[in-house]
């Protein structure tokens, strides 16, 4: 499944490149960056484009205005009431493809969360590799409050927060603060509002100090090893480290360490 939308045609996204750092911003502040079918199409197209851009080494996902993402758009939801089950199935599969595309990006995805991340917005947080949230941010898998379920986002959320937290939060639909989101693994850093950008920049620096191919390989390794027993993973993990040791980037990193100099991907000291 492919989606051909050029960046210049985006209606609901803002994109900007700052050297190796890609910034993608949900840009519907009038509806708290709520997700609709157009947003899904644009994020899908953006993910397909960015995964092939080797000069992009890290992505920061944020929301314009006062909120990161308030979930599903009300106007879109009102249209789906009239959809047949088959139409709803196509709609849901498109959203699933979007989340899978974001989740599988070979470059790290940082979520910059402020205001709220509800429903699909919390799903976006779940597919980020690192989430930095302001202390006042609110989270919630609020779908049951509308008589539906957080179905499409569930594989990604369960991988982040586990069954126990999901059984509470999926079933109650309760909102919870950034501090709780950090406790369950949905968020990694919680900072004051004034420190949000500085905290994101710190995470960006950490990624840029690492070998870009190694980062991609490490991200893939997490997905491939998760859920396997040690014995089942043994050949996979041994192969992973062996291939990295003989790779040009691995050789450069090890030589740089032994020579006590920065590796080539970090530039001159």
PASEBA-1860 file (N, C-alpha, C; in nm, 3 decimals):
! residues 269
1> XXXXXXXX> 0.085/-0.119/0.000/0.000/0.000/0.000/0.088/0.124/0.000 ~ 0.071/0.210/-0.098/0.150/0.332/-0.105/0.059/0.452/-0.117 ~ 0.109/0.564/-0.075/0.033/0.688/-0.081/0.123/0.793/-0.143 ~ 0.079/0.854/-0.253/0.162/0.953/-0.321/0.111/1.093/-0.290 ~ 0.171/1.152/-0.189/0.142/1.291/-0.154/0.275/1.361/-0.137 ~ 0.299/1.464/-0.214/0.421/1.540/-0.201/0.415/1.630/-0.078 ~ 0.530/1.656/-0.013/0.531/1.746/0.104/0.465/1.880/0.078 ~ 0.479/1.932/-0.044/0.418/2.061/-0.075/0.266/2.054/-0.077
9> XXXXXXXX> 0.212/1.931/-0.079/0.068/1.913/-0.082/0.009/1.884/0.055 ~ 0.094/1.876/0.157/0.043/1.847/0.291/-0.050/1.959/0.337 ~ -0.164/1.921/0.390/-0.258/2.017/0.448/-0.252/2.016/0.600 ~ -0.219/1.901/0.658/-0.227/1.885/0.803/-0.092/1.862/0.869 ~ 0.015/1.868/0.791/0.149/1.849/0.845/0.239/1.965/0.804 ~ 0.331/1.999/0.893/0.442/2.088/0.860/0.570/2.007/0.870 ~ 0.656/2.015/0.771/0.783/1.944/0.777/0.897/2.042/0.755 ~ 1.007/2.015/0.823/1.124/2.103/0.815/1.247/2.019/0.841
17> XXXXXXXX> 1.353/2.042/0.765/1.478/1.971/0.786/1.582/2.067/0.841 ~ 1.647/2.028/0.949/1.755/2.103/1.010/1.878/2.013/1.011 ~ 1.952/2.014/0.899/2.065/1.922/0.886/2.015/1.779/0.888 ~ 2.064/1.696/0.980/2.019/1.557/0.985/1.889/1.537/1.063 ~ 1.833/1.646/1.113/1.714/1.638/1.199/1.589/1.675/1.119 ~ 1.497/1.582/1.112/1.369/1.606/1.046/1.264/1.643/1.152 ~ 1.192/1.750/1.127/1.083/1.791/1.215/0.951/1.772/1.141 ~ 0.859/1.698/1.200/0.726/1.683/1.143/0.625/1.722/1.250
25> XXXXXXXX> 0.536/1.814/1.214/0.444/1.872/1.312/0.300/1.855/1.265 ~ 0.217/1.799/1.353/0.073/1.795/1.327/0.023/1.938/1.329 ~ -0.045/1.980/1.225/-0.076/2.121/1.212/-0.226/2.145/1.190 ~ -0.302/2.108/1.291/-0.446/2.139/1.293/-0.481/2.196/1.431 ~ -0.419/2.305/1.468/-0.437/2.355/1.606/-0.581/2.392/1.640 ~ -0.662/2.426/1.538/-0.800/2.463/1.565/-0.884/2.347/1.615 ~ -0.840/2.223/1.588/-0.910/2.105/1.639/-0.816/2.020/1.726 ~ -0.719/2.087/1.787/-0.623/2.023/1.878/-0.548/1.908/1.809
33> XXXXXXXX> -0.519/1.931/1.680/-0.442/1.835/1.601/-0.507/1.697/1.595 ~ -0.638/1.696/1.596/-0.711/1.570/1.586/-0.683/1.502/1.452 ~ -0.685/1.370/1.454/-0.652/1.289/1.336/-0.777/1.262/1.254 ~ -0.766/1.280/1.123/-0.872/1.236/1.032/-0.810/1.158/0.917 ~ -0.891/1.123/0.818/-0.841/1.040/0.709/-0.731/1.110/0.629 ~ -0.737/1.242/0.616/-0.633/1.315/0.544/-0.502/1.315/0.623 ~ -0.511/1.333/0.755/-0.391/1.327/0.839/-0.326/1.190/0.827 ~ -0.407/1.085/0.828/-0.356/0.949/0.815/-0.283/0.932/0.683
41> XXXXXXXX> -0.344/0.979/0.574/-0.282/0.968/0.443/-0.149/1.044/0.437 ~ -0.147/1.162/0.497/-0.025/1.244/0.492/0.086/1.185/0.577 ~ 0.054/1.136/0.696/0.157/1.074/0.780/0.210/0.947/0.715 ~ 0.122/0.872/0.650/0.166/0.752/0.580/0.262/0.787/0.467 ~ 0.226/0.888/0.389/0.311/0.931/0.278/0.444/0.985/0.329 ~ 0.439/1.064/0.437/0.562/1.119/0.494/0.655/1.007/0.540 ~ 0.600/0.907/0.609/0.683/0.797/0.660/0.747/0.720/0.544 ~ 0.673/0.700/0.436/0.728/0.629/0.320/0.842/0.707/0.257
49> XXXXXXXX> 0.831/0.838/0.261/0.935/0.924/0.202/1.059/0.929/0.290 ~ 1.042/0.952/0.419/1.155/0.977/0.507/1.239/0.851/0.529 ~ 1.177/0.734/0.519/1.255/0.612/0.544/1.362/0.589/0.438 ~ 1.348/0.653/0.324/1.447/0.636/0.216/1.546/0.751/0.208 ~ 1.539/0.845/0.300/1.630/0.959/0.298/1.745/0.934/0.396 ~ 1.857/0.891/0.343/1.969/0.849/0.427/2.033/0.964/0.504 ~ 2.009/1.087/0.461/2.067/1.201/0.532/1.986/1.239/0.656 ~ 1.868/1.182/0.672/1.788/1.208/0.792/1.828/1.107/0.899
57> XXXXXXXX> 1.869/1.156/1.016/1.918/1.066/1.120/1.830/1.061/1.244 ~ 1.741/1.156/1.257/1.649/1.156/1.371/1.528/1.241/1.335 ~ 1.412/1.203/1.388/1.288/1.276/1.361/1.227/1.322/1.494 ~ 1.178/1.446/1.495/1.103/1.498/1.610/0.958/1.518/1.565 ~ 0.867/1.448/1.630/0.724/1.458/1.602/0.658/1.544/1.709 ~ 0.589/1.649/1.669/0.526/1.739/1.764/0.390/1.784/1.713 ~ 0.324/1.867/1.790/0.194/1.920/1.752/0.194/2.072/1.766 ~ 0.129/2.140/1.675/0.121/2.286/1.683/0.010/2.327/1.779
65> XXXXXXXX> 0.018/2.451/1.827/-0.086/2.500/1.918/-0.069/2.448/2.059 ~ -0.180/2.427/2.127/-0.177/2.396/2.270/-0.175/2.247/2.303 ~ -0.191/2.162/2.201/-0.207/2.019/2.225/-0.128/1.937/2.125 ~ -0.067/1.828/2.171/0.003/1.736/2.081/-0.096/1.671/1.986 ~ -0.193/1.597/2.038/-0.296/1.534/1.954/-0.411/1.485/2.041 ~ -0.530/1.534/2.010/-0.648/1.502/2.091/-0.721/1.378/2.044 ~ -0.662/1.301/1.953/-0.726/1.178/1.908/-0.798/1.197/1.776 ~ -0.911/1.130/1.761/-0.985/1.132/1.634/-1.065/1.260/1.618
73> XXXXXXXX> -1.069/1.308/1.496/-1.142/1.429/1.462/-1.293/1.405/1.471 ~ -1.364/1.496/1.534/-1.508/1.480/1.554/-1.583/1.476/1.421 ~ -1.546/1.563/1.328/-1.614/1.565/1.198/-1.593/1.434/1.124 ~ -1.472/1.381/1.131/-1.443/1.252/1.068/-1.525/1.142/1.135 ~ -1.528/1.142/1.268/-1.604/1.042/1.342/-1.752/1.048/1.305 ~ -1.804/1.167/1.284/-1.946/1.179/1.250/-1.975/1.117/1.113 ~ -1.877/1.123/1.022/-1.895/1.060/0.892/-1.893/0.908/0.903 ~ -1.809/0.857/0.992/-1.797/0.711/1.002/-1.924/0.647/1.056
81> XXXXXXXX> -2.008/0.724/1.123/-2.136/0.669/1.170/-2.217/0.615/1.053 ~ -2.202/0.678/0.937/-2.277/0.638/0.819/-2.204/0.530/0.737 ~ -2.080/0.497/0.774/-2.004/0.400/0.698/-2.060/0.259/0.718 ~ -2.046/0.176/0.616/-2.074/0.034/0.631/-1.958/-0.031/0.708 ~ -1.977/-0.155/0.748/-1.868/-0.224/0.817/-1.747/-0.238/0.725 ~ -1.771/-0.262/0.596/-1.660/-0.273/0.501/-1.585/-0.142/0.488 ~ -1.657/-0.030/0.484/-1.591/0.101/0.477/-1.512/0.129/0.603 ~ -1.567/0.092/0.717/-1.494/0.110/0.843/-1.370/0.023/0.847
89> XXXXXXXX> -1.379/-0.095/0.789/-1.262/-0.184/0.784/-1.150/-0.121/0.702 ~ -1.183/-0.066/0.586/-1.082/0.000/0.503/-1.021/0.119/0.577 ~ -1.105/0.195/0.645/-1.059/0.310/0.723/-0.960/0.267/0.831 ~ -0.997/0.162/0.903/-0.913/0.115/1.013/-0.781/0.057/0.962 ~ -0.787/-0.013/0.848/-0.664/-0.069/0.792/-0.569/0.041/0.747 ~ -0.623/0.151/0.695/-0.538/0.265/0.657/-0.468/0.323/0.778 ~ -0.541/0.334/0.889/-0.480/0.385/1.012/-0.375/0.288/1.064 ~ -0.404/0.159/1.059/-0.307/0.059/1.104/-0.179/0.067/1.022
97> XXXXXXXX> -0.193/0.085/0.891/-0.076/0.098/0.804/0.006/0.221/0.841 ~ -0.062/0.330/0.878/0.009/0.451/0.918/0.093/0.426/1.043 ~ 0.030/0.367/1.146/0.103/0.343/1.270/0.219/0.246/1.247 ~ 0.197/0.143/1.165/0.304/0.048/1.136/0.419/0.115/1.063 ~ 0.387/0.207/0.972/0.491/0.279/0.901/0.576/0.365/0.992 ~ 0.511/0.431/1.086/0.585/0.513/1.183/0.667/0.425/1.277 ~ 0.607/0.316/1.322/0.673/0.227/1.417/0.798/0.164/1.358 ~ 0.796/0.138/1.228/0.907/0.064/1.165/1.009/0.154/1.098
105> XXXXXXXX> 1.001/0.284/1.118/1.101/0.372/1.058/1.241/0.330/1.101 ~ 1.337/0.327/1.010/1.473/0.287/1.045/1.552/0.395/1.118 ~ 1.494/0.512/1.132/1.558/0.620/1.207/1.476/0.647/1.333 ~ 1.540/0.694/1.440/1.467/0.714/1.566/1.364/0.826/1.557 ~ 1.252/0.802/1.623/1.140/0.896/1.625/1.120/0.944/1.768 ~ 1.133/1.074/1.788/1.116/1.136/1.920/0.980/1.204/1.925 ~ 0.901/1.173/2.026/0.773/1.240/2.044/0.789/1.357/2.142 ~ 0.748/1.474/2.097/0.750/1.594/2.184/0.605/1.622/2.222
113> XXXXXXXX> 0.566/1.583/2.343/0.425/1.585/2.382/0.397/1.697/2.481 ~ 0.300/1.779/2.444/0.252/1.883/2.534/0.100/1.883/2.530 ~ 0.037/1.940/2.630/-0.108/1.949/2.633/-0.173/1.815/2.658 ~ -0.198/1.739/2.554/-0.264/1.609/2.569/-0.229/1.517/2.453 ~ -0.228/1.387/2.482/-0.215/1.283/2.381/-0.322/1.180/2.414 ~ -0.434/1.188/2.344/-0.550/1.106/2.375/-0.584/1.014/2.258 ~ -0.635/0.896/2.286/-0.676/0.805/2.181/-0.564/0.781/2.082 ~ -0.588/0.816/1.956/-0.485/0.800/1.854/-0.361/0.881/1.882
121> XXXXXXXX> -0.375/0.991/1.956/-0.259/1.070/1.996/-0.169/0.993/2.090 ~ -0.230/0.916/2.182/-0.152/0.828/2.269/-0.090/0.716/2.187 ~ -0.160/0.674/2.080/-0.103/0.575/1.990/0.021/0.627/1.920 ~ 0.018/0.755/1.882/0.137/0.815/1.821/0.254/0.814/1.919 ~ 0.226/0.843/2.046/0.332/0.838/2.147/0.389/0.696/2.157 ~ 0.302/0.597/2.142/0.346/0.458/2.156/0.441/0.415/2.046 ~ 0.430/0.473/1.926/0.520/0.432/1.818/0.648/0.515/1.814 ~ 0.662/0.610/1.905/0.787/0.686/1.915/0.889/0.606/1.994
129> XXXXXXXX> 1.015/0.617/1.957/1.122/0.548/2.029/1.150/0.613/2.163 ~ 1.144/0.744/2.167/1.160/0.819/2.292/1.051/0.925/2.295 ~ 0.985/0.937/2.410/0.883/1.040/2.428/0.925/1.133/2.541 ~ 0.930/1.262/2.510/0.956/1.365/2.609/0.826/1.442/2.627 ~ 0.778/1.450/2.750/0.649/1.514/2.775/0.661/1.621/2.882 ~ 0.582/1.725/2.865/0.576/1.825/2.971/0.497/1.768/3.088 ~ 0.530/1.815/3.207/0.472/1.758/3.328/0.320/1.770/3.331 ~ 0.264/1.873/3.268/0.120/1.897/3.273/0.044/1.818/3.167
137> XXXXXXXX> 0.113/1.746/3.079/0.046/1.674/2.971/-0.045/1.564/3.026 ~ -0.155/1.543/2.957/-0.250/1.438/2.992/-0.253/1.332/2.881 ~ -0.269/1.207/2.923/-0.275/1.094/2.831/-0.404/1.017/2.856 ~ -0.444/0.938/2.759/-0.561/0.855/2.780/-0.595/0.773/2.658 ~ -0.635/0.648/2.683/-0.692/0.562/2.579/-0.843/0.567/2.601 ~ -0.901/0.673/2.550/-1.036/0.713/2.591/-1.148/0.655/2.503 ~ -1.116/0.563/2.416/-1.211/0.514/2.317/-1.338/0.456/2.380 ~ -1.324/0.381/2.493/-1.443/0.317/2.551/-1.546/0.420/2.598
145> XXXXXXXX> -1.501/0.542/2.624/-1.595/0.647/2.663/-1.690/0.680/2.548 ~ -1.650/0.644/2.425/-1.733/0.667/2.306/-1.800/0.539/2.258 ~ -1.783/0.431/2.336/-1.844/0.305/2.297/-1.765/0.226/2.194 ~ -1.640/0.264/2.173/-1.554/0.189/2.081/-1.431/0.141/2.158 ~ -1.330/0.091/2.088/-1.213/0.035/2.156/-1.085/0.084/2.089 ~ -0.973/0.087/2.163/-0.844/0.129/2.105/-0.780/0.014/2.029 ~ -0.849/-0.035/1.928/-0.810/-0.159/1.861/-0.686/-0.144/1.775 ~ -0.687/-0.046/1.684/-0.578/-0.033/1.588/-0.445/-0.003/1.657
153> XXXXXXXX> -0.449/0.079/1.761/-0.325/0.116/1.830/-0.279/0.011/1.929 ~ -0.364/-0.090/1.958/-0.334/-0.183/2.067/-0.202/-0.260/2.051 ~ -0.163/-0.307/1.932/-0.035/-0.379/1.925/0.084/-0.293/1.965 ~ 0.079/-0.167/1.927/0.189/-0.077/1.956/0.189/-0.033/2.102 ~ 0.070/-0.010/2.156/0.060/0.031/2.295/0.095/-0.084/2.389 ~ 0.045/-0.204/2.360/0.076/-0.319/2.445/0.226/-0.345/2.449 ~ 0.292/-0.325/2.336/0.437/-0.344/2.332/0.509/-0.244/2.422 ~ 0.447/-0.130/2.446/0.508/-0.027/2.529/0.471/-0.042/2.677
161> XXXXXXXX> 0.343/-0.063/2.707/0.299/-0.052/2.848/0.264/-0.187/2.910 ~ 0.252/-0.294/2.832/0.223/-0.425/2.886/0.075/-0.448/2.913 ~ 0.041/-0.573/2.946/-0.099/-0.612/2.961/-0.164/-0.552/3.084 ~ -0.091/-0.547/3.195/-0.152/-0.501/3.319/-0.202/-0.358/3.309 ~ -0.115/-0.267/3.264/-0.155/-0.127/3.251/-0.264/-0.113/3.145 ~ -0.255/-0.191/3.037/-0.355/-0.183/2.932/-0.492/-0.227/2.982 ~ -0.496/-0.329/3.066/-0.624/-0.378/3.116/-0.693/-0.273/3.202 ~ -0.616/-0.194/3.271/-0.676/-0.083/3.347/-0.715/0.031/3.255
169> XXXXXXXX> -0.620/0.077/3.174/-0.639/0.203/3.101/-0.726/0.188/2.976 ~ -0.719/0.073/2.909/-0.807/0.049/2.795/-0.952/0.035/2.842 ~ -0.972/-0.035/2.953/-1.107/-0.067/2.998/-1.177/0.049/3.067 ~ -1.100/0.134/3.136/-1.162/0.249/3.203/-1.171/0.371/3.113 ~ -1.075/0.383/3.019/-1.069/0.503/2.938/-1.026/0.625/3.016 ~ -0.971/0.603/3.136/-0.935/0.714/3.224/-0.815/0.791/3.170 ~ -0.818/0.921/3.192/-0.702/1.004/3.160/-0.600/0.990/3.273 ~ -0.472/1.008/3.237/-0.368/0.995/3.338/-0.256/1.093/3.306
177> XXXXXXXX> -0.182/1.137/3.408/-0.079/1.240/3.389/0.050/1.184/3.331 ~ 0.138/1.275/3.292/0.266/1.236/3.235/0.348/1.152/3.331 ~ 0.334/1.178/3.461/0.410/1.100/3.559/0.370/0.953/3.555 ~ 0.239/0.925/3.540/0.194/0.786/3.527/0.237/0.728/3.393 ~ 0.231/0.808/3.289/0.274/0.761/3.157/0.421/0.718/3.161 ~ 0.500/0.788/3.239/0.640/0.748/3.252/0.652/0.618/3.331 ~ 0.573/0.602/3.434/0.579/0.481/3.516/0.551/0.355/3.433 ~ 0.461/0.365/3.336/0.423/0.248/3.258/0.501/0.235/3.128
185> XXXXXXXX> 0.593/0.328/3.101/0.680/0.315/2.986/0.632/0.384/2.859 ~ 0.520/0.454/2.866/0.472/0.525/2.747/0.555/0.651/2.723 ~ 0.604/0.710/2.830/0.686/0.832/2.826/0.820/0.800/2.890 ~ 0.926/0.865/2.841/1.060/0.838/2.893/1.117/0.952/2.976 ~ 1.080/1.075/2.942/1.126/1.190/3.019/1.010/1.285/3.042 ~ 0.999/1.336/3.164/0.896/1.434/3.200/0.967/1.559/3.250 ~ 0.936/1.672/3.189/1.006/1.796/3.222/0.905/1.909/3.234 ~ 0.948/2.019/3.295/0.865/2.139/3.299/0.845/2.192/3.158
193> XXXXXXXX> 0.737/2.265/3.138/0.704/2.317/3.005/0.820/2.396/2.945 ~ 0.886/2.478/3.025/0.995/2.562/2.974/1.117/2.479/2.933 ~ 1.125/2.357/2.984/1.241/2.274/2.953/1.218/2.170/2.846 ~ 1.100/2.174/2.781/1.064/2.070/2.686/1.158/2.066/2.566 ~ 1.182/2.180/2.505/1.267/2.183/2.386/1.411/2.146/2.418 ~ 1.460/2.190/2.533/1.597/2.157/2.571/1.611/2.007/2.595 ~ 1.509/1.945/2.654/1.513/1.801/2.678/1.509/1.724/2.547 ~ 1.426/1.769/2.452/1.422/1.706/2.320/1.557/1.719/2.251
201> XXXXXXXX> 1.618/1.837/2.259/1.748/1.859/2.197/1.855/1.767/2.256 ~ 1.845/1.741/2.384/1.941/1.651/2.450/1.928/1.509/2.394 ~ 1.804/1.463/2.375/1.783/1.330/2.317/1.834/1.326/2.174 ~ 1.808/1.432/2.098/1.858/1.440/1.961/2.010/1.426/1.958 ~ 2.078/1.495/2.048/2.225/1.488/2.053/2.272/1.346/2.080 ~ 2.203/1.276/2.168/2.242/1.138/2.199/2.235/1.052/2.073 ~ 2.127/1.068/1.996/2.114/0.990/1.873/2.221/1.025/1.772 ~ 2.254/1.154/1.760/2.351/1.196/1.660/2.493/1.153/1.695
209> XXXXXXXX> 2.517/1.120/1.821/2.649/1.071/1.861/2.667/0.924/1.827 ~ 2.557/0.856/1.798/2.562/0.712/1.768/2.572/0.689/1.618 ~ 2.627/0.576/1.580/2.635/0.541/1.439/2.496/0.523/1.380 ~ 2.464/0.591/1.273/2.328/0.584/1.219/2.287/0.444/1.175 ~ 2.378/0.368/1.116/2.345/0.231/1.077/2.325/0.144/1.201 ~ 2.405/0.168/1.304/2.392/0.091/1.428/2.259/0.122/1.496 ~ 2.217/0.249/1.492/2.088/0.286/1.551/1.975/0.212/1.480 ~ 1.979/0.211/1.347/1.876/0.141/1.271/1.877/-0.009/1.303
217> XXXXXXXX> 1.998/-0.066/1.313/2.009/-0.208/1.343/1.960/-0.239/1.484 ~ 1.988/-0.149/1.579/1.943/-0.168/1.717/1.791/-0.162/1.726 ~ 1.731/-0.068/1.650/1.585/-0.057/1.650/1.522/-0.183/1.593 ~ 1.580/-0.234/1.485/1.530/-0.358/1.426/1.548/-0.475/1.521 ~ 1.661/-0.476/1.593/1.690/-0.584/1.686/1.585/-0.593/1.796 ~ 1.544/-0.479/1.849/1.442/-0.478/1.955/1.315/-0.547/1.905 ~ 1.271/-0.511/1.786/1.148/-0.569/1.731/1.162/-0.718/1.704 ~ 1.279/-0.761/1.659/1.298/-0.901/1.622/1.320/-0.992/1.744
225> XXXXXXXX> 1.383/-0.939/1.849/1.415/-1.021/1.965/1.300/-1.024/2.066 ~ 1.221/-0.916/2.070/1.114/-0.906/2.170/1.020/-1.027/2.161 ~ 0.999/-1.092/2.275/0.908/-1.206/2.281/0.974/-1.341/2.257 ~ 1.098/-1.341/2.214/1.168/-1.468/2.190/1.240/-1.513/2.318 ~ 1.258/-1.641/2.331/1.340/-1.694/2.440/1.487/-1.670/2.407 ~ 1.572/-1.684/2.506/1.716/-1.665/2.486/1.768/-1.763/2.380 ~ 1.726/-1.889/2.391/1.775/-1.989/2.296/1.725/-1.961/2.154 ~ 1.599/-1.917/2.143/1.543/-1.888/2.011/1.609/-1.767/1.947
233> XXXXXXXX> 1.657/-1.676/2.033/1.718/-1.552/1.982/1.868/-1.563/1.962 ~ 1.928/-1.671/2.010/2.075/-1.680/2.012/2.139/-1.662/1.875 ~ 2.091/-1.733/1.776/2.152/-1.723/1.643/2.129/-1.585/1.583 ~ 2.009/-1.530/1.605/1.977/-1.397/1.553/2.068/-1.291/1.613 ~ 2.086/-1.296/1.746/2.165/-1.192/1.813/2.314/-1.208/1.781 ~ 2.361/-1.332/1.773/2.502/-1.353/1.737/2.528/-1.302/1.596 ~ 2.435/-1.328/1.506/2.450/-1.280/1.370/2.448/-1.128/1.363 ~ 2.366/-1.067/1.448/2.355/-0.921/1.448/2.486/-0.855/1.489
241> XXXXXXXX> 2.548/-0.904/1.596/2.672/-0.841/1.641/2.787/-0.873/1.545 ~ 2.787/-0.995/1.489/2.894/-1.032/1.395/2.889/-0.942/1.271 ~ 2.769/-0.918/1.219/2.759/-0.836/1.099/2.797/-0.691/1.126 ~ 2.765/-0.642/1.247/2.802/-0.504/1.279/2.952/-0.491/1.299 ~ 3.017/-0.590/1.355/3.162/-0.583/1.377/3.240/-0.574/1.247 ~ 3.192/-0.640/1.143/3.265/-0.638/1.016/3.214/-0.529/0.922 ~ 3.110/-0.456/0.961/3.059/-0.348/0.876/3.156/-0.231/0.878 ~ 3.150/-0.147/0.777/3.240/-0.032/0.770/3.215/0.063/0.887
249> XXXXXXXX> 3.089/0.079/0.924/3.060/0.169/1.037/3.109/0.109/1.168 ~ 3.089/-0.021/1.185/3.138/-0.086/1.306/3.289/-0.082/1.316 ~ 3.356/-0.105/1.204/3.503/-0.097/1.203/3.550/0.045/1.236 ~ 3.484/0.144/1.179/3.520/0.283/1.206/3.498/0.317/1.353 ~ 3.386/0.274/1.410/3.358/0.304/1.550/3.459/0.242/1.645 ~ 3.496/0.117/1.619/3.593/0.049/1.705/3.732/0.111/1.691 ~ 3.770/0.144/1.568/3.902/0.207/1.547/3.907/0.346/1.612 ~ 3.798/0.420/1.598/3.794/0.553/1.660/3.808/0.543/1.811
257> XXXXXXXX> 3.742/0.443/1.870/3.752/0.424/2.014/3.896/0.393/2.055 ~ 3.959/0.302/1.982/4.097/0.265/2.013/4.195/0.380/1.988 ~ 4.166/0.463/1.888/4.252/0.577/1.855/4.220/0.700/1.941 ~ 4.117/0.690/2.022/4.074/0.799/2.109/4.040/0.926/2.029 ~ 3.960/0.905/1.925/3.914/1.016/1.841/3.765/0.999/1.814 ~ 3.697/1.105/1.769/3.556/1.091/1.736/3.539/1.005/1.609 ~ 3.436/0.924/1.602/3.411/0.850/1.479/3.366/0.946/1.368 ~ 3.374/0.900/1.244/3.349/0.988/1.130/3.208/1.047/1.129
265> XXXXX> 3.110/0.974/1.181/2.973/1.026/1.176/2.950/1.143/1.273 ~ 3.043/1.166/1.361/3.032/1.279/1.454/3.110/1.402/1.407 ~ 3.185/1.387/1.301/3.262/1.500/1.251/3.386/1.523/1.335 ~ 3.461/1.629/1.305/3.585/1.657/1.380/3.555/1.701/1.523 ~ 3.650/1.677/1.612/3.633/1.714/1.754/3.632/1.866/1.767
END
